[in-house]
Amino acid sequence: MSYHTRVRNYMDGFFLKKILGALAMPLPIILFLLSVGVILLFTQKQTLARITLLTATVLLWLSSMSFMPNSLLGALERHFPQYDISIPANQIVVLGCGHANDSQLPITSQLKACSLTRVIEAFRIWQLNQDAVVYTSGYGGIEPFSTAQMHARMLQQLGVPAAQIKMFEDARDTEDEAQLLSAELNGQPFVLVTSASHMLRASTFFTQRGQKPIPAPTDHLIRHYSDSHWWGHLPDASNIQKTERWWYERLGRTWQWLKQAFD
């Protein structure tokens, strides 16, 4: 696929969907409410200004404290148990999560943390099933290399033979990945590797197409520490990230349900 074709594809409705999805995240919403509230302070609508600012403040506190994101995201991430290594695997699918093509960095830094974790989990499972085929997927956008290619490179550097890796580079989102891979999987059981928070939505896309995913969740953000301390419950930016991860999947699941309901 040429560079100009990639740019044209990236700028279609998919790009618009990504922009709207990003604006619908908790932090942009909170910043929007704060901005509106400050503007309203300079008008006659003082009551509305106070309500808007109070709403933004409450949302910021709830998002940055640990109890809400840990509860919501934790329940989502624990929906599926970790992969049972006693189950044999002939096919392993590792979904894309993103990367940046920066040749000045090692490949471990070019891959997003979620992508790197997924690849490592896929490799761990492959080590126990070395006859298995590993499928990588993921779009490149305007980058010169796709996420599928970067995943494949990382897997090869870890020790997976290139002949046992198949790439699907045209998949721009999870729905695309399920659609493109289903023809190759042919209804046979396969291990599905993706982030724990993403697993419910991803596995649903595959089962809707008659496929048989065996969940192998990874990249958990919620971990139960035996030595947790009180200061771990103070406001923290990492909790906003957890809130956004949960909210992103909540929006995705809602959109998935609506498409299924009206198709």
C-alpha positions in Angstrom: 0.0 0.0 0.0 1.5 3.4 -1.1 2.1 6.3 1.3 -0.6 8.4 -0.4 -3.1 5.5 -0.1 -2.4 5.1 3.6 -2.9 8.9 4.2 -6.2 8.9 2.2 -7.5 5.9 4.2 -6.4 7.4 7.4 -8.3 10.6 6.7 -11.7 9.0 6.1 -14.4 8.2 8.6 -12.0 6.2 10.7 -10.0 9.3 11.5 -13.1 11.2 12.4 -14.2 8.4 14.7 -10.8 8.5 16.5 -11.0 12.3 17.0 -14.5 12.1 18.4 -13.5 9.2 20.7 -10.5 11.2 22.0 -12.7 14.2 22.7 -15.2 12.0 24.6 -12.6 10.9 27.2 -12.9 12.1 30.8 -10.0 14.6 30.8 -11.1 16.5 27.7 -14.7 16.6 29.1 -13.4 17.9 32.4 -11.3 20.6 30.7 -14.2 21.6 28.6 -16.5 22.0 31.6 -13.8 24.0 33.5 -13.4 26.3 30.5 -17.1 26.8 30.1 -17.4 27.4 33.8 -14.7 30.1 33.8 -16.3 31.8 30.8 -19.7 31.8 32.5 -18.1 33.5 35.6 -17.8 36.6 33.5 -21.5 36.6 32.6 -24.7 37.0 34.5 -25.1 33.2 34.7 -23.3 32.7 38.0 -25.4 29.8 39.2 -24.7 27.9 36.0 -21.0 28.7 36.3 -20.9 27.3 39.8 -22.7 24.1 38.8 -20.4 23.6 35.8 -17.2 24.2 37.8 -18.5 22.0 40.7 -19.3 19.2 38.2 -15.8 19.4 36.6 -14.2 19.4 40.1 -16.1 16.3 41.3 -15.4 14.4 38.0 -11.7 15.3 38.4 -11.5 14.0 42.0 -13.4 10.8 41.1 -11.2 10.1 38.1 -7.9 10.8 40.0 -8.7 8.9 43.2 -8.0 5.1 43.1 -11.3 3.7 44.4 -13.5 4.4 41.4 -11.1 3.4 38.5 -9.8 0.4 40.5 -13.3 -0.9 41.0 -14.6 -0.3 37.5 -11.5 -1.3 35.5 -10.6 -4.1 37.9 -14.0 -5.8 37.3 -13.5 -5.5 33.5 -9.9 -6.8 33.5 -10.8 -9.8 35.7 -13.7 -10.8 33.5 -11.5 -13.5 32.0 -8.8 -15.5 34.0 -5.3 -15.7 32.8 -4.5 -18.2 30.0 -4.3 -21.8 31.1 -0.9 -23.0 29.8 -2.1 -26.6 29.8 -4.4 -25.8 26.9 -2.6 -26.6 23.6 -2.4 -23.8 21.0 -2.2 -24.2 17.3 -3.0 -20.6 16.4 -2.1 -17.5 18.4 -3.6 -14.1 17.5 -2.0 -11.0 19.0 -4.0 -7.8 18.4 -2.3 -4.5 17.6 -2.1 -1.6 20.0 0.1 1.0 18.3 3.7 2.1 17.8 5.9 4.9 16.5 8.5 4.4 13.8 11.5 6.1 15.3 14.7 4.6 14.1 16.7 6.3 16.8 14.9 4.1 19.4 15.1 0.3 20.0 12.0 -1.6 18.9 11.1 -2.1 22.5 10.6 1.7 22.8 8.9 2.1 19.5 6.1 -0.2 20.5 3.5 1.2 22.8 3.6 -0.4 26.2 0.3 -2.2 25.5 1.7 -3.6 22.3 5.0 -4.7 23.9 3.1 -6.5 26.7 0.8 -8.3 24.2 3.8 -9.5 22.1 5.6 -10.8 25.1 2.5 -12.7 26.3 2.1 -14.1 22.8 5.7 -15.2 22.8 5.4 -16.8 26.2 2.5 -18.9 25.0 4.3 -19.7 21.7 7.3 -21.0 23.7 5.0 -23.7 25.1 3.5 -24.4 21.6 6.3 -24.0 19.2 4.4 -25.4 16.2 1.8 -22.7 16.5 1.3 -20.0 13.9 1.3 -16.5 15.3 -1.0 -13.9 13.6 -0.1 -10.2 14.1 -2.4 -7.4 13.1 -2.5 -3.7 13.2 -2.7 -0.7 10.9 0.2 1.6 10.2 -1.7 4.8 9.5 0.8 7.3 8.0 3.8 5.4 9.6 6.1 3.7 7.1 5.6 0.3 8.9 2.4 -1.2 10.3 1.9 -2.4 13.9 1.6 -5.9 12.5 5.1 -5.6 11.0 6.5 -4.2 14.2 4.9 -7.0 16.2 6.4 -9.5 13.8 9.9 -8.0 14.1 9.7 -8.2 17.8 8.5 -11.8 17.8 11.3 -12.7 15.4 13.9 -11.1 17.6 12.5 -13.0 20.6 12.9 -16.3 18.6 9.7 -17.0 16.6 10.6 -18.2 13.1 9.4 -15.8 10.4 7.7 -18.7 8.6 5.4 -19.1 11.6 4.2 -15.5 11.6 1.4 -14.1 9.4 0.7 -10.4 9.3 -2.6 -8.6 8.7 -1.7 -5.0 8.1 -5.0 -3.6 6.8 -6.9 -3.9 10.1 -7.5 -0.4 11.5 -9.5 -1.4 14.5 -10.7 -4.4 16.5 -13.7 -5.0 14.2 -11.5 -5.0 11.2 -9.1 -7.4 12.9 -11.9 -9.9 13.6 -13.3 -9.6 10.1 -10.0 -10.1 8.3 -8.6 -12.8 10.6 -11.9 -14.9 10.6 -11.3 -16.1 7.1 -7.9 -17.4 8.1 -8.9 -18.9 11.4 -11.7 -20.9 9.8 -13.7 -21.5 12.9 -10.8 -23.4 14.7 -10.0 -22.6 18.3 -7.2 -20.0 18.7 -5.5 -18.1 21.5 -6.5 -14.4 21.5 -3.9 -12.1 23.1 -4.9 -8.6 23.9 -5.1 -6.2 26.9 -7.3 -7.5 29.7 -9.6 -4.4 29.5 -10.0 -4.9 25.8 -10.6 -8.7 25.9 -14.4 -8.7 26.3 -15.0 -6.4 23.4 -12.4 -8.2 21.2 -13.6 -11.7 21.9 -17.2 -10.6 21.2 -16.2 -9.4 17.7 -14.7 -12.8 17.0 -17.5 -14.9 18.4 -20.0 -12.8 16.4 -18.3 -14.2 13.4 -18.4 -17.8 14.5 -14.9 -18.0 15.7 -13.7 -19.7 18.9 -11.3 -17.5 20.8 -9.5 -18.7 23.9 -8.8 -15.5 25.9 -5.3 -14.8 27.0 -5.6 -11.4 28.7 -2.5 -9.3 29.6 -1.5 -5.7 30.2 -3.5 -5.5 33.4 -3.5 -2.0 34.9 -5.2 -3.1 38.2 -2.9 -5.2 40.4 -3.6 -6.3 44.0 -0.5 -5.5 46.1 -0.1 -7.3 49.4 1.8 -4.3 50.8 -0.5 -1.5 49.7 -0.3 1.8 51.6 -2.7 4.6 52.4 -0.9 7.0 50.1 -1.8 4.8 47.2 -5.3 6.2 47.5 -4.3 9.8 47.0 -5.1 11.5 43.7 -2.7 10.4 40.9 -2.4 10.8 37.2 -2.3 7.1 36.7 -5.8 6.8 38.1 -7.0 9.1 35.3 -5.4 6.8 32.8 -7.3 3.9 34.3 -10.5 5.8 34.3 -10.0 6.6 30.6 -9.2 3.0 29.8 -12.4 1.9 31.4 -14.5 4.7 29.8 -12.9 3.9 26.3 -14.0 0.3 26.6 -17.4 1.3 27.9 -18.0 3.5 24.8 -16.6 0.7 22.6 -19.0 -1.9 24.0 -21.9 0.5 23.7 -21.1 1.1 20.0 -20.7 -2.6 19.5 -24.1 -3.3 21.0 -25.8 -0.6 18.9 -24.3 -1.9 15.7 -25.3 -5.4 16.5 -28.8 -4.3 17.5 -29.4 -2.4 14.2 -27.6 -4.6 11.8 
